[in-house]
Amino acid sequence: MHQFLRAIGFSDITKKQLNEVINNIIDKPEKLKVTKDSEGNEFAELSCDVAPNMGITVRGIYNDDDSFDIDYYYPYFTGSEKTTNEIIDIEKHSEKESYAGVCDDPNLGVTLIFYLQNVCDYLSEKSYMNREVRAKGAVLSGLSVEGCILLPMKQKKAKTLNTVDSDKMDRKQLIAEAREGNESAMESLTMEDIDLYSSITRRIQNEDILSIVTTYFMPYGIESDQYSVLGDIIEFTEEKNIITNEKIYCIKVSCNDIIFSVCINKNDLIGEPMVGRRFKGNIWMQGSICL
């Protein structure tokens, strides 16, 4: 069974119960999208919510006799606002009709890869345009099965915050110039990284790492779309799976100057979420591209 089913409230579901849920989705989907896949088959996405903005999507192919062959399923959680405005490239996974979005967001410092949710929309647009589609922005979200709540950092003075914001803008500009091949920008970034490393090395002798690092976003494990994140909680809600009655936290996080939502089973979260506190956890990143 899918590792992240527990993130949407299916922590103890059996294979038999899961098959019943999937069959119910096929018989009575809340959302149904159909298009042609890369091989010309009648590809379909059938979805049902089990709580607000989260549920299970079943993907497969409709045959000529209207029977449905399941290819695979996955749990989903949809975000509430646009996360990035960068250009998104789409790449197909080799083993099945699923896709990944890829973009370089200067806020993150790493190439962002996420599991594409609106595949049918993408395939329909690609067929209509008769060429590869590059989306402008995406709405991202994450599913987590492991997380904890940390206390907030000490608030900095307004003057210091303005200086930090100015430094961030300068760094973004340097990164953009470095991507264009500007050697001076590359040297400046290298020197900044060396100074930062030296500063952290000194401070870590007497301070905890999580009191130095306010936020981070970095790849986790061997899966390309999974990340370890630390970010400030902007808002959160508590939802309930209508099938299992398990409680789920939906947490909106600001991480490295990008905002996305994370859902996590209440039983998998250590601590009590509150606005201003920080969320630390490992997530499976999903997203819908803006077409």
C-alpha positions in Angstrom: 0.0 0.0 0.0 1.0 3.6 -0.6 3.3 4.9 2.2 1.5 8.3 2.3 -2.0 7.0 2.8 -1.6 7.6 6.5 -1.1 11.3 5.9 -4.7 11.6 4.8 -6.1 9.5 7.6 -5.6 5.9 6.5 -3.1 4.7 9.1 -4.6 1.3 9.8 -6.4 0.5 6.5 -6.2 -3.1 5.3 -5.8 -4.1 1.7 -9.4 -5.3 1.6 -10.7 -2.0 2.9 -8.5 -0.1 0.5 -9.8 -2.1 -2.5 -13.4 -1.3 -1.3 -12.5 2.4 -1.2 -10.9 2.3 -4.7 -13.9 0.4 -6.1 -16.2 3.0 -4.7 -14.2 5.8 -6.3 -14.4 4.0 -9.7 -18.2 3.4 -9.3 -19.0 6.9 -8.0 -16.1 9.4 -8.6 -16.6 12.9 -7.3 -14.2 14.2 -10.0 -13.7 12.6 -13.4 -11.3 13.8 -16.1 -10.6 11.9 -19.3 -8.1 12.6 -22.1 -5.7 10.8 -24.4 -2.4 9.6 -22.9 1.0 9.4 -24.5 0.1 6.2 -26.3 -3.3 7.3 -27.5 -5.4 5.4 -24.9 -8.4 6.9 -23.2 -6.7 7.9 -19.9 -8.8 8.9 -16.9 -8.4 10.3 -13.5 -11.1 9.5 -10.9 -11.0 11.2 -7.5 -12.9 11.4 -4.2 -12.2 13.5 -1.2 -12.1 12.0 2.3 -11.5 15.4 3.9 -11.4 18.9 2.6 -8.8 19.2 -0.3 -7.5 15.6 0.2 -8.4 12.2 -0.9 -7.5 9.4 -3.3 -7.0 9.6 -7.1 -7.3 6.5 -9.3 -5.7 6.6 -12.7 -6.2 4.1 -15.5 -7.6 3.4 -19.0 -11.2 3.1 -20.3 -11.6 0.2 -22.7 -13.9 0.1 -25.8 -16.5 -1.7 -23.7 -16.4 1.1 -21.1 -14.7 -1.1 -18.6 -12.0 0.5 -16.5 -8.5 -0.9 -16.0 -6.7 0.5 -13.0 -3.1 1.6 -13.6 -2.4 3.0 -10.1 -3.7 5.2 -7.3 -2.2 7.8 -5.0 -3.3 9.9 -2.1 -3.5 13.7 -2.8 -3.6 16.9 -0.9 -4.2 20.1 -2.9 -2.7 23.5 -1.9 -4.6 26.7 -1.5 -2.4 29.3 -3.2 0.2 29.7 -5.9 3.6 28.7 -4.6 6.0 29.6 -7.4 5.8 31.7 -10.6 8.8 30.1 -12.2 8.7 28.2 -15.5 7.8 24.5 -14.9 9.1 21.7 -17.2 7.2 18.4 -17.2 8.9 15.0 -17.4 7.2 11.6 -17.7 8.0 8.8 -15.3 9.4 5.8 -17.2 7.3 3.1 -15.6 3.8 4.5 -15.9 1.6 7.4 -17.1 2.6 9.8 -14.3 4.6 13.0 -14.5 6.9 15.2 -12.5 7.2 19.0 -12.5 10.6 20.5 -12.5 11.6 24.1 -11.8 14.5 26.2 -10.5 13.2 28.5 -7.9 15.9 30.9 -6.7 14.4 31.0 -3.2 15.1 27.3 -2.6 18.7 26.9 -3.8 17.8 23.4 -5.2 16.0 22.2 -8.2 12.4 21.7 -7.2 10.8 18.4 -8.4 7.2 17.5 -7.5 4.6 14.9 -8.4 2.1 16.3 -10.9 -1.5 16.2 -9.8 -3.4 17.6 -12.8 -2.0 15.1 -15.4 -5.2 15.1 -17.5 -5.2 18.9 -17.8 -1.5 18.8 -18.9 -2.1 16.0 -21.5 -5.2 17.9 -22.8 -3.2 21.1 -23.1 -0.3 19.3 -24.8 -2.7 17.7 -27.3 -4.4 21.0 -28.0 -1.2 22.9 -28.5 0.5 20.0 -30.3 3.8 20.7 -28.6 5.5 20.4 -25.2 3.8 22.6 -22.5 5.9 24.7 -20.1 3.7 26.0 -17.3 4.1 29.3 -15.6 3.9 28.6 -11.9 2.4 25.9 -9.7 0.3 25.3 -6.6 2.4 23.0 -4.3 1.5 20.9 -1.3 3.1 18.2 0.7 2.1 15.0 2.5 4.0 14.0 5.6 4.1 10.9 7.8 6.7 12.3 10.2 6.9 15.7 11.7 7.3 17.8 14.8 6.6 21.3 16.1 9.4 23.6 17.2 9.3 26.8 19.1 9.7 30.0 17.1 12.9 31.9 16.7 13.5 35.1 18.7 11.9 38.0 16.8 14.4 40.4 15.2 14.1 44.1 15.3 12.5 45.9 12.3 15.8 47.4 11.2 17.5 44.0 11.2 14.6 42.5 9.3 14.9 45.1 6.6 18.6 44.4 6.3 17.9 40.6 6.0 15.3 41.2 3.3 17.7 43.4 1.4 20.4 40.7 1.6 17.9 38.1 0.3 17.1 40.3 -2.7 20.8 40.8 -3.4 21.4 37.1 -3.2 18.5 36.3 -5.6 20.0 38.8 -8.0 23.4 37.2 -7.8 21.9 33.7 -8.3 20.1 35.0 -11.4 23.2 36.5 -12.8 25.3 33.4 -12.0 22.8 31.3 -14.0 23.5 33.6 -17.0 27.2 32.9 -16.7 28.3 36.0 -14.8 31.7 35.0 -13.3 31.7 37.9 -10.8 28.4 36.8 -9.4 29.6 33.2 -9.1 32.7 34.5 -7.1 30.5 36.6 -4.9 28.2 33.7 -4.1 31.2 31.4 -3.4 32.7 34.0 -0.9 29.3 34.4 0.8 29.0 30.6 1.2 32.5 30.5 2.7 31.7 33.3 5.2 28.4 31.6 6.1 30.1 28.3 6.7 32.7 29.9 8.9 30.1 31.8 10.9 28.0 28.6 11.5 31.1 26.6 12.5 31.8 29.2 15.2 28.3 29.5 16.5 27.5 25.8 16.5 30.1 25.3 19.3 27.8 27.0 21.8 24.3 27.0 20.1 21.8 24.4 18.9 21.6 24.1 15.1 17.9 24.8 15.1 18.5 28.1 16.9 20.8 29.1 14.1 18.9 27.7 11.1 15.5 29.4 10.8 14.3 27.5 7.8 15.5 25.0 5.3 14.3 23.0 2.2 16.5 20.1 1.1 16.2 16.8 -0.7 15.4 13.8 1.5 16.1 10.1 0.7 16.4 8.6 -2.7 13.1 9.8 -4.1 13.5 13.0 -6.2 10.2 14.5 -5.0 10.7 14.1 -1.2 12.1 16.8 0.9 13.1 17.6 4.5 11.7 21.0 5.4 11.7 23.5 8.3 9.4 26.5 8.1 7.2 28.9 10.0 3.5 28.0 10.5 1.3 30.7 9.0 -2.0 29.0 9.6 -3.4 25.6 10.3 -6.7 23.7 10.5 -7.7 20.3 11.9 -9.7 18.1 9.6 -11.3 14.6 9.9 -11.2 11.7 7.5 -14.9 10.9 6.8 -14.2 7.1 6.4 -11.8 6.4 9.3 -12.6 9.5 11.5 -8.8 10.0 12.0 -7.8 13.6 12.6 -5.4 15.4 10.2 -3.6 18.7 10.5 -3.4 20.9 7.4 -0.5 23.3 8.0 0.4 26.3 5.8 4.2 26.8 6.0 6.5 29.5 4.9 9.8 27.9 4.0 12.7 29.6 2.3 10.3 32.4 1.2 7.9 30.0 -0.6 4.5 29.1 0.9 2.9 25.7 0.7 0.5 23.5 2.7 1.3 20.3 4.4 -1.1 17.6 5.7 -0.1 15.2 8.4 -1.9 12.6 10.5 -2.4 14.0 14.0 -0.9 10.8 15.4 2.3 11.4 13.4 2.9 14.9 14.6 4.9 15.6 17.7 3.8 18.7 19.4 0.9 21.2 19.1 0.9 23.4 16.0 0.3 27.1 16.5 0.8 30.1 14.3 4.3 31.4 14.8 5.8 28.1 15.7 7.8 26.1 13.2 7.0 22.8 11.4 9.9 20.4 10.8 9.3 17.2 8.9 9.8 15.1 5.7 7.3 15.6 2.9 6.2 14.2 -0.4 5.8 17.2 -2.7 2.9 17.3 -5.0 1.6 20.1 -7.2 -0.8 21.4 -9.9 0.7 23.4 -12.7 -1.0 26.7 -13.8 -1.9 26.3 -17.5 
